[in-house]
Amino acid sequence: MSGEPNEEELEKLREKKREQLKDQAGGQDEEAMEQQRQQAEAQKKAILRQSLTDGARKRLNTVKMSKPEHGERVEQQIVALAQSGRIQGKIDEEKMKELLSELSPDSKSFDIKRR
């Protein structure tokens, strides 16, 4: 027996090396995606900081705490408006109330009739 590996051993080693390379590449992709997500989040926060007064930001944060999905939708709408240049000046608390009422799902009202 010589010290050289046979074909089966070589194939196993190659397969192992391929798996290691795939794992490394997958980790790098995840890191890049995470970095992109963080960058987008930082950009969104900067736009919100520019576009909202302190009172409006507090109101938005309160909404996000109680209804996270609704708060996200409002944030996305404000960012879209700011990026398209449709916001003049800053959004104050009154304008924020209007935005929230426009974007809030219609609350269901119940009429109870007693007989």
Biopython code that builds the backbone (N, CA, C, O; Angstrom):
import numpy as np
from Bio.PDB.StructureBuilder import StructureBuilder

atoms = [
    (1, "MET", "N", (0.833, -1.179, 0.000)),
    (1, "MET", "CA", (0.000, 0.000, 0.000)),
    (1, "MET", "C", (0.873, 1.236, 0.000)),
    (1, "MET", "O", (1.789, 1.374, 0.811)),
    (2, "SER", "N", (0.580, 2.113, -0.905)),
    (2, "SER", "CA", (1.318, 3.367, -0.950)),
    (2, "SER", "C", (0.551, 4.409, -0.145)),
    (2, "SER", "O", (-0.582, 4.160, 0.267)),
    (3, "GLY", "N", (1.148, 5.560, 0.081)),
    (3, "GLY", "CA", (0.545, 6.617, 0.863)),
    (3, "GLY", "C", (-0.441, 7.457, 0.077)),
    (3, "GLY", "O", (-0.969, 8.439, 0.601)),
    (4, "GLU", "N", (-0.697, 7.096, -1.156)),
    (4, "GLU", "CA", (-1.618, 7.874, -1.972)),
    (4, "GLU", "C", (-3.056, 7.423, -1.716)),
    (4, "GLU", "O", (-3.315, 6.224, -1.615)),
    (5, "PRO", "N", (-4.012, 8.387, -1.607)),
    (5, "PRO", "CA", (-5.408, 8.009, -1.395)),
    (5, "PRO", "C", (-6.020, 7.467, -2.691)),
    (5, "PRO", "O", (-5.632, 7.857, -3.792)),
    (6, "ASN", "N", (-6.966, 6.576, -2.530)),
    (6, "ASN", "CA", (-7.621, 6.042, -3.724)),
    (6, "ASN", "C", (-8.718, 6.990, -4.198)),
    (6, "ASN", "O", (-8.953, 8.039, -3.599)),
    (7, "GLU", "N", (-9.378, 6.604, -5.272)),
    (7, "GLU", "CA", (-10.380, 7.477, -5.899)),
    (7, "GLU", "C", (-11.547, 7.807, -4.953)),
    (7, "GLU", "O", (-12.018, 8.944, -4.927)),
    (8, "GLU", "N", (-12.006, 6.828, -4.188)),
    (8, "GLU", "CA", (-13.127, 7.052, -3.275)),
    (8, "GLU", "C", (-12.763, 8.088, -2.213)),
    (8, "GLU", "O", (-13.547, 8.989, -1.914)),
    (9, "GLU", "N", (-11.575, 7.949, -1.655)),
    (9, "GLU", "CA", (-11.132, 8.901, -0.638)),
    (9, "GLU", "C", (-10.984, 10.300, -1.228)),
    (9, "GLU", "O", (-11.340, 11.286, -0.583)),
    (10, "LEU", "N", (-10.464, 10.391, -2.441)),
    (10, "LEU", "CA", (-10.325, 11.687, -3.097)),
    (10, "LEU", "C", (-11.687, 12.337, -3.327)),
    (10, "LEU", "O", (-11.850, 13.538, -3.114)),
    (11, "GLU", "N", (-12.645, 11.555, -3.755)),
    (11, "GLU", "CA", (-13.980, 12.080, -4.001)),
    (11, "GLU", "C", (-14.622, 12.567, -2.701)),
    (11, "GLU", "O", (-15.281, 13.606, -2.680)),
    (12, "LYS", "N", (-14.427, 11.817, -1.624)),
    (12, "LYS", "CA", (-14.958, 12.229, -0.323)),
    (12, "LYS", "C", (-14.322, 13.555, 0.113)),
    (12, "LYS", "O", (-15.017, 14.447, 0.601)),
    (13, "LEU", "N", (-13.029, 13.679, -0.059)),
    (13, "LEU", "CA", (-12.331, 14.914, 0.299)),
    (13, "LEU", "C", (-12.825, 16.095, -0.544)),
    (13, "LEU", "O", (-13.015, 17.200, -0.036)),
    (14, "ARG", "N", (-13.026, 15.839, -1.835)),
    (14, "ARG", "CA", (-13.525, 16.901, -2.712)),
    (14, "ARG", "C", (-14.917, 17.359, -2.280)),
    (14, "ARG", "O", (-15.201, 18.555, -2.215)),
    (15, "GLU", "N", (-15.772, 16.388, -1.989)),
    (15, "GLU", "CA", (-17.132, 16.711, -1.562)),
    (15, "GLU", "C", (-17.117, 17.512, -0.255)),
    (15, "GLU", "O", (-17.875, 18.469, -0.099)),
    (16, "LYS", "N", (-16.267, 17.121, 0.661)),
    (16, "LYS", "CA", (-16.147, 17.830, 1.932)),
    (16, "LYS", "C", (-15.698, 19.278, 1.694)),
    (16, "LYS", "O", (-16.215, 20.204, 2.319)),
    (17, "LYS", "N", (-14.752, 19.460, 0.806)),
    (17, "LYS", "CA", (-14.246, 20.789, 0.483)),
    (17, "LYS", "C", (-15.341, 21.647, -0.171)),
    (17, "LYS", "O", (-15.460, 22.837, 0.122)),
    (18, "ARG", "N", (-16.138, 21.033, -1.061)),
    (18, "ARG", "CA", (-17.246, 21.752, -1.695)),
    (18, "ARG", "C", (-18.247, 22.242, -0.656)),
    (18, "ARG", "O", (-18.722, 23.376, -0.722)),
    (19, "GLU", "N", (-18.559, 21.384, 0.296)),
    (19, "GLU", "CA", (-19.501, 21.752, 1.357)),
    (19, "GLU", "C", (-18.958, 22.913, 2.187)),
    (19, "GLU", "O", (-19.701, 23.827, 2.544)),
    (20, "GLN", "N", (-17.670, 22.874, 2.491)),
    (20, "GLN", "CA", (-17.063, 23.966, 3.256)),
    (20, "GLN", "C", (-17.141, 25.277, 2.487)),
    (20, "GLN", "O", (-17.427, 26.325, 3.066)),
    (21, "LEU", "N", (-16.888, 25.221, 1.191)),
    (21, "LEU", "CA", (-16.945, 26.431, 0.375)),
    (21, "LEU", "C", (-18.376, 26.981, 0.289)),
    (21, "LEU", "O", (-18.592, 28.192, 0.321)),
    (22, "LYS", "N", (-19.355, 26.058, 0.178)),
    (22, "LYS", "CA", (-20.751, 26.487, 0.148)),
    (22, "LYS", "C", (-21.132, 27.175, 1.460)),
    (22, "LYS", "O", (-21.795, 28.212, 1.454)),
    (23, "ASP", "N", (-20.711, 26.595, 2.576)),
    (23, "ASP", "CA", (-21.012, 27.174, 3.882)),
    (23, "ASP", "C", (-20.399, 28.564, 4.016)),
    (23, "ASP", "O", (-21.042, 29.478, 4.533)),
    (24, "GLN", "N", (-19.174, 28.726, 3.560)),
    (24, "GLN", "CA", (-18.512, 30.022, 3.636)),
    (24, "GLN", "C", (-19.228, 31.047, 2.760)),
    (24, "GLN", "O", (-19.442, 32.184, 3.183)),
    (25, "ALA", "N", (-19.592, 30.659, 1.569)),
    (25, "ALA", "CA", (-20.278, 31.572, 0.655)),
    (25, "ALA", "C", (-21.648, 31.949, 1.214)),
    (25, "ALA", "O", (-22.053, 33.108, 1.130)),
    (26, "GLY", "N", (-22.350, 30.996, 1.772)),
    (26, "GLY", "CA", (-23.656, 31.264, 2.365)),
    (26, "GLY", "C", (-23.542, 32.226, 3.530)),
    (26, "GLY", "O", (-24.383, 33.114, 3.669)),
    (27, "GLY", "N", (-22.551, 32.083, 4.353)),
    (27, "GLY", "CA", (-22.324, 32.993, 5.468)),
    (27, "GLY", "C", (-22.035, 34.397, 4.996)),
    (27, "GLY", "O", (-22.484, 35.366, 5.608)),
    (28, "GLN", "N", (-21.288, 34.518, 3.912)),
    (28, "GLN", "CA", (-20.968, 35.840, 3.384)),
    (28, "GLN", "C", (-22.216, 36.503, 2.810)),
    (28, "GLN", "O", (-22.403, 37.709, 2.969)),
    (29, "ASP", "N", (-23.071, 35.727, 2.144)),
    (29, "ASP", "CA", (-24.315, 36.271, 1.602)),
    (29, "ASP", "C", (-25.211, 36.787, 2.728)),
    (29, "ASP", "O", (-25.799, 37.863, 2.621)),
    (30, "GLU", "N", (-25.308, 36.010, 3.805)),
    (30, "GLU", "CA", (-26.134, 36.415, 4.934)),
    (30, "GLU", "C", (-25.590, 37.690, 5.567)),
    (30, "GLU", "O", (-26.354, 38.578, 5.945)),
    (31, "GLU", "N", (-24.268, 37.775, 5.681)),
    (31, "GLU", "CA", (-23.644, 38.969, 6.251)),
    (31, "GLU", "C", (-23.933, 40.182, 5.374)),
    (31, "GLU", "O", (-24.236, 41.262, 5.881)),
    (32, "ALA", "N", (-23.839, 40.006, 4.071)),
    (32, "ALA", "CA", (-24.091, 41.111, 3.148)),
    (32, "ALA", "C", (-25.552, 41.545, 3.228)),
    (32, "ALA", "O", (-25.842, 42.742, 3.217)),
    (33, "MET", "N", (-26.469, 40.591, 3.309)),
    (33, "MET", "CA", (-27.888, 40.921, 3.409)),
    (33, "MET", "C", (-28.181, 41.643, 4.723)),
    (33, "MET", "O", (-28.945, 42.608, 4.746)),
    (34, "GLU", "N", (-27.579, 41.179, 5.808)),
    (34, "GLU", "CA", (-27.763, 41.810, 7.113)),
    (34, "GLU", "C", (-27.223, 43.242, 7.093)),
    (34, "GLU", "O", (-27.838, 44.158, 7.637)),
    (35, "GLN", "N", (-26.081, 43.414, 6.466)),
    (35, "GLN", "CA", (-25.486, 44.742, 6.370)),
    (35, "GLN", "C", (-26.374, 45.668, 5.534)),
    (35, "GLN", "O", (-26.541, 46.838, 5.876)),
    (36, "GLN", "N", (-26.935, 45.156, 4.457)),
    (36, "GLN", "CA", (-27.849, 45.935, 3.613)),
    (36, "GLN", "C", (-29.097, 46.331, 4.391)),
    (36, "GLN", "O", (-29.572, 47.462, 4.284)),
    (37, "ARG", "N", (-29.617, 45.401, 5.168)),
    (37, "ARG", "CA", (-30.815, 45.667, 5.965)),
    (37, "ARG", "C", (-30.541, 46.757, 7.002)),
    (37, "ARG", "O", (-31.363, 47.650, 7.209)),
    (38, "GLN", "N", (-29.380, 46.673, 7.650)),
    (38, "GLN", "CA", (-29.023, 47.678, 8.641)),
    (38, "GLN", "C", (-28.843, 49.051, 7.991)),
    (38, "GLN", "O", (-29.233, 50.072, 8.557)),
    (39, "GLN", "N", (-28.260, 49.062, 6.820)),
    (39, "GLN", "CA", (-28.049, 50.311, 6.105)),
    (39, "GLN", "C", (-29.395, 50.938, 5.715)),
    (39, "GLN", "O", (-29.578, 52.149, 5.843)),
    (40, "ALA", "N", (-30.318, 50.124, 5.246)),
    (40, "ALA", "CA", (-31.643, 50.619, 4.873)),
    (40, "ALA", "C", (-32.377, 51.152, 6.106)),
    (40, "ALA", "O", (-33.056, 52.177, 6.033)),
    (41, "GLU", "N", (-32.241, 50.464, 7.222)),
    (41, "GLU", "CA", (-32.879, 50.894, 8.464)),
    (41, "GLU", "C", (-32.303, 52.236, 8.932)),
    (41, "GLU", "O", (-33.044, 53.114, 9.373)),
    (42, "ALA", "N", (-30.999, 52.386, 8.835)),
    (42, "ALA", "CA", (-30.356, 53.648, 9.221)),
    (42, "ALA", "C", (-30.814, 54.786, 8.311)),
    (42, "ALA", "O", (-31.044, 55.901, 8.780)),
    (43, "GLN", "N", (-30.947, 54.511, 7.022)),
    (43, "GLN", "CA", (-31.405, 55.529, 6.076)),
    (43, "GLN", "C", (-32.851, 55.929, 6.389)),
    (43, "GLN", "O", (-33.199, 57.108, 6.327)),
    (44, "LYS", "N", (-33.687, 54.946, 6.724)),
    (44, "LYS", "CA", (-35.083, 55.227, 7.059)),
    (44, "LYS", "C", (-35.163, 56.107, 8.308)),
    (44, "LYS", "O", (-35.942, 57.059, 8.353)),
    (45, "LYS", "N", (-34.354, 55.785, 9.318)),
    (45, "LYS", "CA", (-34.356, 56.579, 10.545)),
    (45, "LYS", "C", (-33.899, 58.009, 10.280)),
    (45, "LYS", "O", (-34.447, 58.951, 10.853)),
    (46, "ALA", "N", (-32.900, 58.177, 9.415)),
    (46, "ALA", "CA", (-32.413, 59.514, 9.094)),
    (46, "ALA", "C", (-33.496, 60.328, 8.392)),
    (46, "ALA", "O", (-33.677, 61.509, 8.691)),
    (47, "ILE", "N", (-34.212, 59.709, 7.468)),
    (47, "ILE", "CA", (-35.286, 60.406, 6.754)),
    (47, "ILE", "C", (-36.397, 60.788, 7.724)),
    (47, "ILE", "O", (-36.932, 61.894, 7.651)),
    (48, "LEU", "N", (-36.749, 59.875, 8.635)),
    (48, "LEU", "CA", (-37.798, 60.179, 9.606)),
    (48, "LEU", "C", (-37.367, 61.314, 10.532)),
    (48, "LEU", "O", (-38.168, 62.183, 10.874)),
    (49, "ARG", "N", (-36.107, 61.300, 10.932)),
    (49, "ARG", "CA", (-35.585, 62.345, 11.799)),
    (49, "ARG", "C", (-35.661, 63.713, 11.112)),
    (49, "ARG", "O", (-35.957, 64.723, 11.751)),
    (50, "GLN", "N", (-35.394, 63.732, 9.813)),
    (50, "GLN", "CA", (-35.458, 64.970, 9.039)),
    (50, "GLN", "C", (-36.889, 65.436, 8.829)),
    (50, "GLN", "O", (-37.154, 66.638, 8.813)),
    (51, "SER", "N", (-37.804, 64.508, 8.671)),
    (51, "SER", "CA", (-39.165, 64.841, 8.244)),
    (51, "SER", "C", (-40.145, 65.062, 9.382)),
    (51, "SER", "O", (-41.209, 65.640, 9.161)),
    (52, "LEU", "N", (-39.822, 64.620, 10.599)),
    (52, "LEU", "CA", (-40.785, 64.685, 11.694)),
    (52, "LEU", "C", (-40.305, 65.599, 12.809)),
    (52, "LEU", "O", (-39.111, 65.667, 13.100)),
    (53, "THR", "N", (-41.253, 66.307, 13.435)),
    (53, "THR", "CA", (-40.928, 67.062, 14.635)),
    (53, "THR", "C", (-40.868, 66.073, 15.803)),
    (53, "THR", "O", (-41.218, 64.902, 15.653)),
    (54, "ASP", "N", (-40.422, 66.554, 16.961)),
    (54, "ASP", "CA", (-40.317, 65.667, 18.125)),
    (54, "ASP", "C", (-41.668, 65.109, 18.542)),
    (54, "ASP", "O", (-41.783, 63.930, 18.874)),
    (55, "GLY", "N", (-42.685, 65.952, 18.526)),
    (55, "GLY", "CA", (-44.020, 65.498, 18.910)),
    (55, "GLY", "C", (-44.553, 64.430, 17.966)),
    (55, "GLY", "O", (-45.156, 63.450, 18.402)),
    (56, "ALA", "N", (-44.328, 64.624, 16.682)),
    (56, "ALA", "CA", (-44.795, 63.650, 15.687)),
    (56, "ALA", "C", (-44.040, 62.336, 15.843)),
    (56, "ALA", "O", (-44.623, 61.259, 15.714)),
    (57, "ARG", "N", (-42.746, 62.427, 16.121)),
    (57, "ARG", "CA", (-41.937, 61.210, 16.298)),
    (57, "ARG", "C", (-42.410, 60.435, 17.530)),
    (57, "ARG", "O", (-42.484, 59.207, 17.506)),
    (58, "LYS", "N", (-42.733, 61.166, 18.616)),
    (58, "LYS", "CA", (-43.228, 60.497, 19.831)),
    (58, "LYS", "C", (-44.558, 59.800, 19.554)),
    (58, "LYS", "O", (-44.787, 58.673, 19.994)),
    (59, "ARG", "N", (-45.430, 60.489, 18.817)),
    (59, "ARG", "CA", (-46.732, 59.898, 18.492)),
    (59, "ARG", "C", (-46.554, 58.635, 17.648)),
    (59, "ARG", "O", (-47.218, 57.625, 17.881)),
    (60, "LEU", "N", (-45.654, 58.701, 16.669)),
    (60, "LEU", "CA", (-45.391, 57.537, 15.816)),
    (60, "LEU", "C", (-44.826, 56.383, 16.644)),
    (60, "LEU", "O", (-45.218, 55.232, 16.449)),
    (61, "ASN", "N", (-43.918, 56.681, 17.558)),
    (61, "ASN", "CA", (-43.355, 55.634, 18.411)),
    (61, "ASN", "C", (-44.423, 55.003, 19.296)),
    (61, "ASN", "O", (-44.403, 53.795, 19.534)),
    (62, "THR", "N", (-45.355, 55.819, 19.784)),
    (62, "THR", "CA", (-46.450, 55.288, 20.595)),
    (62, "THR", "C", (-47.305, 54.333, 19.771)),
    (62, "THR", "O", (-47.686, 53.260, 20.240)),
    (63, "VAL", "N", (-47.599, 54.733, 18.545)),
    (63, "VAL", "CA", (-48.398, 53.872, 17.659)),
    (63, "VAL", "C", (-47.643, 52.580, 17.384)),
    (63, "VAL", "O", (-48.236, 51.501, 17.398)),
    (64, "LYS", "N", (-46.335, 52.677, 17.131)),
    (64, "LYS", "CA", (-45.550, 51.475, 16.835)),
    (64, "LYS", "C", (-45.527, 50.506, 18.012)),
    (64, "LYS", "O", (-45.474, 49.291, 17.822)),
    (65, "MET", "N", (-45.568, 51.051, 19.233)),
    (65, "MET", "CA", (-45.568, 50.172, 20.403)),
    (65, "MET", "C", (-46.888, 49.426, 20.542)),
    (65, "MET", "O", (-46.912, 48.259, 20.933)),
    (66, "SER", "N", (-47.988, 50.107, 20.221)),
    (66, "SER", "CA", (-49.280, 49.458, 20.376)),
    (66, "SER", "C", (-49.667, 48.622, 19.160)),
    (66, "SER", "O", (-50.245, 47.544, 19.297)),
    (67, "LYS", "N", (-49.340, 49.130, 17.957)),
    (67, "LYS", "CA", (-49.671, 48.411, 16.718)),
    (67, "LYS", "C", (-48.458, 48.453, 15.790)),
    (67, "LYS", "O", (-48.374, 49.322, 14.922)),
    (68, "PRO", "N", (-47.525, 47.526, 15.964)),
    (68, "PRO", "CA", (-46.272, 47.568, 15.191)),
    (68, "PRO", "C", (-46.468, 47.562, 13.676)),
    (68, "PRO", "O", (-45.770, 48.285, 12.966)),
    (69, "GLU", "N", (-47.401, 46.764, 13.172)),
    (69, "GLU", "CA", (-47.578, 46.690, 11.720)),
    (69, "GLU", "C", (-48.150, 47.997, 11.170)),
    (69, "GLU", "O", (-47.786, 48.423, 10.073)),
    (70, "HIS", "N", (-49.026, 48.618, 11.915)),
    (70, "HIS", "CA", (-49.588, 49.912, 11.482)),
    (70, "HIS", "C", (-48.507, 50.993, 11.521)),
    (70, "HIS", "O", (-48.423, 51.823, 10.615)),
    (71, "GLY", "N", (-47.691, 50.984, 12.559)),
    (71, "GLY", "CA", (-46.593, 51.945, 12.663)),
    (71, "GLY", "C", (-45.608, 51.800, 11.523)),
    (71, "GLY", "O", (-45.103, 52.798, 11.009)),
    (72, "GLU", "N", (-45.328, 50.571, 11.120)),
    (72, "GLU", "CA", (-44.414, 50.328, 9.998)),
    (72, "GLU", "C", (-44.982, 50.876, 8.700)),
    (72, "GLU", "O", (-44.264, 51.477, 7.901)),
    (73, "ARG", "N", (-46.281, 50.665, 8.496)),
    (73, "ARG", "CA", (-46.913, 51.181, 7.284)),
    (73, "ARG", "C", (-46.837, 52.708, 7.229)),
    (73, "ARG", "O", (-46.568, 53.287, 6.177)),
    (74, "VAL", "N", (-47.075, 53.349, 8.367)),
    (74, "VAL", "CA", (-47.017, 54.807, 8.417)),
    (74, "VAL", "C", (-45.588, 55.279, 8.135)),
    (74, "VAL", "O", (-45.379, 56.229, 7.381)),
    (75, "GLU", "N", (-44.611, 54.608, 8.746)),
    (75, "GLU", "CA", (-43.206, 54.954, 8.494)),
    (75, "GLU", "C", (-42.870, 54.829, 7.015)),
    (75, "GLU", "O", (-42.242, 55.718, 6.440)),
    (76, "GLN", "N", (-43.286, 53.730, 6.401)),
    (76, "GLN", "CA", (-43.007, 53.524, 4.981)),
    (76, "GLN", "C", (-43.653, 54.615, 4.133)),
    (76, "GLN", "O", (-43.066, 55.081, 3.157)),
    (77, "GLN", "N", (-44.859, 55.018, 4.509)),
    (77, "GLN", "CA", (-45.559, 56.063, 3.764)),
    (77, "GLN", "C", (-44.818, 57.396, 3.888)),
    (77, "GLN", "O", (-44.666, 58.118, 2.903)),
    (78, "ILE", "N", (-44.363, 57.717, 5.091)),
    (78, "ILE", "CA", (-43.640, 58.978, 5.304)),
    (78, "ILE", "C", (-42.328, 58.972, 4.530)),
    (78, "ILE", "O", (-41.969, 59.972, 3.907)),
    (79, "VAL", "N", (-41.614, 57.855, 4.566)),
    (79, "VAL", "CA", (-40.347, 57.753, 3.829)),
    (79, "VAL", "C", (-40.600, 57.908, 2.335)),
    (79, "VAL", "O", (-39.843, 58.591, 1.645)),
    (80, "ALA", "N", (-41.651, 57.281, 1.835)),
    (80, "ALA", "CA", (-41.970, 57.386, 0.408)),
    (80, "ALA", "C", (-42.310, 58.826, 0.035)),
    (80, "ALA", "O", (-41.877, 59.320, -1.006)),
    (81, "LEU", "N", (-43.081, 59.495, 0.879)),
    (81, "LEU", "CA", (-43.426, 60.893, 0.619)),
    (81, "LEU", "C", (-42.185, 61.777, 0.636)),
    (81, "LEU", "O", (-42.033, 62.664, -0.205)),
    (82, "ALA", "N", (-41.308, 61.532, 1.589)),
    (82, "ALA", "CA", (-40.084, 62.337, 1.700)),
    (82, "ALA", "C", (-39.175, 62.105, 0.503)),
    (82, "ALA", "O", (-38.602, 63.056, -0.029)),
    (83, "GLN", "N", (-39.037, 60.868, 0.077)),
    (83, "GLN", "CA", (-38.153, 60.563, -1.041)),
    (83, "GLN", "C", (-38.690, 61.107, -2.359)),
    (83, "GLN", "O", (-37.919, 61.429, -3.263)),
    (84, "SER", "N", (-40.008, 61.208, -2.466)),
    (84, "SER", "CA", (-40.583, 61.742, -3.699)),
    (84, "SER", "C", (-40.668, 63.269, -3.663)),
    (84, "SER", "O", (-41.056, 63.889, -4.653)),
    (85, "GLY", "N", (-40.308, 63.877, -2.530)),
    (85, "GLY", "CA", (-40.304, 65.331, -2.415)),
    (85, "GLY", "C", (-41.672, 65.934, -2.188)),
    (85, "GLY", "O", (-41.877, 67.117, -2.460)),
    (86, "ARG", "N", (-42.606, 65.153, -1.698)),
    (86, "ARG", "CA", (-43.967, 65.640, -1.506)),
    (86, "ARG", "C", (-44.207, 66.187, -0.102)),
    (86, "ARG", "O", (-45.325, 66.584, 0.225)),
    (87, "ILE", "N", (-43.158, 66.212, 0.734)),
    (87, "ILE", "CA", (-43.292, 66.774, 2.078)),
    (87, "ILE", "C", (-42.625, 68.138, 2.080)),
    (87, "ILE", "O", (-41.435, 68.261, 1.790)),
    (88, "GLN", "N", (-43.406, 69.165, 2.411)),
    (88, "GLN", "CA", (-42.842, 70.501, 2.544)),
    (88, "GLN", "C", (-42.636, 70.761, 4.032)),
    (88, "GLN", "O", (-43.586, 70.713, 4.813)),
    (89, "GLY", "N", (-41.405, 71.034, 4.417)),
    (89, "GLY", "CA", (-41.118, 71.270, 5.828)),
    (89, "GLY", "C", (-41.170, 69.977, 6.610)),
    (89, "GLY", "O", (-40.957, 68.892, 6.068)),
    (90, "LYS", "N", (-41.460, 70.111, 7.908)),
    (90, "LYS", "CA", (-41.546, 68.930, 8.768)),
    (90, "LYS", "C", (-42.997, 68.608, 9.074)),
    (90, "LYS", "O", (-43.865, 69.481, 9.065)),
    (91, "ILE", "N", (-43.234, 67.349, 9.340)),
    (91, "ILE", "CA", (-44.570, 66.909, 9.732)),
    (91, "ILE", "C", (-44.690, 67.127, 11.230)),
    (91, "ILE", "O", (-43.916, 66.572, 12.010)),
    (92, "ASP", "N", (-45.676, 67.948, 11.636)),
    (92, "ASP", "CA", (-45.873, 68.177, 13.061)),
    (92, "ASP", "C", (-46.899, 67.176, 13.601)),
    (92, "ASP", "O", (-47.369, 66.291, 12.886)),
    (93, "GLU", "N", (-47.228, 67.344, 14.871)),
    (93, "GLU", "CA", (-48.102, 66.364, 15.504)),
    (93, "GLU", "C", (-49.506, 66.363, 14.884)),
    (93, "GLU", "O", (-50.129, 65.307, 14.767)),
    (94, "GLU", "N", (-49.997, 67.518, 14.493)),
    (94, "GLU", "CA", (-51.331, 67.589, 13.878)),
    (94, "GLU", "C", (-51.353, 66.859, 12.530)),
    (94, "GLU", "O", (-52.284, 66.108, 12.236)),
    (95, "LYS", "N", (-50.331, 67.087, 11.727)),
    (95, "LYS", "CA", (-50.256, 66.387, 10.436)),
    (95, "LYS", "C", (-50.102, 64.887, 10.656)),
    (95, "LYS", "O", (-50.642, 64.083, 9.897)),
    (96, "MET", "N", (-49.360, 64.515, 11.703)),
    (96, "MET", "CA", (-49.185, 63.091, 12.022)),
    (96, "MET", "C", (-50.527, 62.476, 12.392)),
    (96, "MET", "O", (-50.821, 61.350, 11.987)),
    (97, "LYS", "N", (-51.351, 63.198, 13.157)),
    (97, "LYS", "CA", (-52.682, 62.695, 13.507)),
    (97, "LYS", "C", (-53.506, 62.451, 12.247)),
    (97, "LYS", "O", (-54.185, 61.432, 12.119)),
    (98, "GLU", "N", (-53.433, 63.414, 11.311)),
    (98, "GLU", "CA", (-54.169, 63.255, 10.058)),
    (98, "GLU", "C", (-53.683, 62.037, 9.280)),
    (98, "GLU", "O", (-54.483, 61.250, 8.775)),
    (99, "LEU", "N", (-52.350, 61.890, 9.188)),
    (99, "LEU", "CA", (-51.781, 60.727, 8.475)),
    (99, "LEU", "C", (-52.229, 59.423, 9.121)),
    (99, "LEU", "O", (-52.613, 58.475, 8.436)),
    (100, "LEU", "N", (-52.173, 59.391, 10.444)),
    (100, "LEU", "CA", (-52.557, 58.165, 11.155)),
    (100, "LEU", "C", (-54.032, 57.848, 10.925)),
    (100, "LEU", "O", (-54.402, 56.688, 10.744)),
    (101, "SER", "N", (-54.867, 58.876, 10.932)),
    (101, "SER", "CA", (-56.297, 58.596, 10.716)),
    (101, "SER", "C", (-56.563, 58.160, 9.279)),
    (101, "SER", "O", (-57.429, 57.319, 9.038)),
    (102, "GLU", "N", (-55.817, 58.732, 8.313)),
    (102, "GLU", "CA", (-55.994, 58.322, 6.924)),
    (102, "GLU", "C", (-55.530, 56.895, 6.681)),
    (102, "GLU", "O", (-56.155, 56.146, 5.931)),
    (103, "LEU", "N", (-54.426, 56.527, 7.325)),
    (103, "LEU", "CA", (-53.850, 55.215, 7.064)),
    (103, "LEU", "C", (-54.352, 54.135, 8.006)),
    (103, "LEU", "O", (-54.032, 52.960, 7.824)),
    (104, "SER", "N", (-55.133, 54.514, 9.012)),
    (104, "SER", "CA", (-55.617, 53.496, 9.940)),
    (104, "SER", "C", (-56.746, 52.712, 9.305)),
    (104, "SER", "O", (-57.542, 53.260, 8.542)),
    (105, "PRO", "N", (-56.812, 51.455, 9.615)),
    (105, "PRO", "CA", (-57.916, 50.657, 9.076)),
    (105, "PRO", "C", (-59.232, 51.179, 9.658)),
    (105, "PRO", "O", (-59.290, 51.624, 10.804)),
    (106, "ASP", "N", (-60.260, 51.114, 8.858)),
    (106, "ASP", "CA", (-61.557, 51.609, 9.323)),
    (106, "ASP", "C", (-61.990, 50.827, 10.556)),
    (106, "ASP", "O", (-62.059, 49.598, 10.558)),
    (107, "SER", "N", (-62.276, 51.585, 11.591)),
    (107, "SER", "CA", (-62.723, 50.905, 12.808)),
    (107, "SER", "C", (-64.183, 50.518, 12.603)),
    (107, "SER", "O", (-64.979, 51.281, 12.057)),
    (108, "LYS", "N", (-64.495, 49.360, 13.040)),
    (108, "LYS", "CA", (-65.851, 48.860, 12.849)),
    (108, "LYS", "C", (-66.736, 49.428, 13.948)),
    (108, "LYS", "O", (-66.404, 49.368, 15.132)),
    (109, "SER", "N", (-67.833, 49.961, 13.542)),
    (109, "SER", "CA", (-68.779, 50.476, 14.529)),
    (109, "SER", "C", (-69.956, 49.510, 14.610)),
    (109, "SER", "O", (-70.367, 48.904, 13.620)),
    (110, "PHE", "N", (-70.462, 49.393, 15.785)),
    (110, "PHE", "CA", (-71.560, 48.471, 16.005)),
    (110, "PHE", "C", (-72.781, 49.279, 16.443)),
    (110, "PHE", "O", (-72.703, 50.107, 17.350)),
    (111, "ASP", "N", (-73.854, 49.033, 15.810)),
    (111, "ASP", "CA", (-75.112, 49.645, 16.227)),
    (111, "ASP", "C", (-75.901, 48.572, 16.956)),
    (111, "ASP", "O", (-76.287, 47.550, 16.389)),
    (112, "ILE", "N", (-76.119, 48.834, 18.195)),
    (112, "ILE", "CA", (-76.878, 47.878, 19.004)),
    (112, "ILE", "C", (-78.290, 48.399, 19.174)),
    (112, "ILE", "O", (-78.502, 49.499, 19.685)),
    (113, "LYS", "N", (-79.216, 47.635, 18.759)),
    (113, "LYS", "CA", (-80.626, 48.023, 18.891)),
    (113, "LYS", "C", (-81.266, 47.109, 19.912)),
    (113, "LYS", "O", (-81.211, 45.882, 19.826)),
    (114, "ARG", "N", (-81.859, 47.747, 20.855)),
    (114, "ARG", "CA", (-82.543, 46.972, 21.903)),
    (114, "ARG", "C", (-84.012, 46.853, 21.540)),
    (114, "ARG", "O", (-84.611, 47.787, 21.008)),
    (115, "ARG", "N", (-84.576, 45.715, 21.828)),
    (115, "ARG", "CA", (-85.990, 45.483, 21.512)),
    (115, "ARG", "C", (-86.806, 45.472, 22.762)),
    (115, "ARG", "O", (-88.023, 45.291, 22.703)),
]
sb = StructureBuilder()
sb.init_structure("model")
sb.init_model(0)
sb.init_chain("A")
sb.init_seg("    ")
for serial, (resi, resn, name, xyz) in enumerate(atoms, 1):
    if name == "N":
        sb.init_residue(resn, " ", resi, " ")
    sb.init_atom(name, np.array(xyz, "f"), 0.0, 1.0, " ", f" {name:<3s}", serial, name[0])
structure = sb.get_structure()
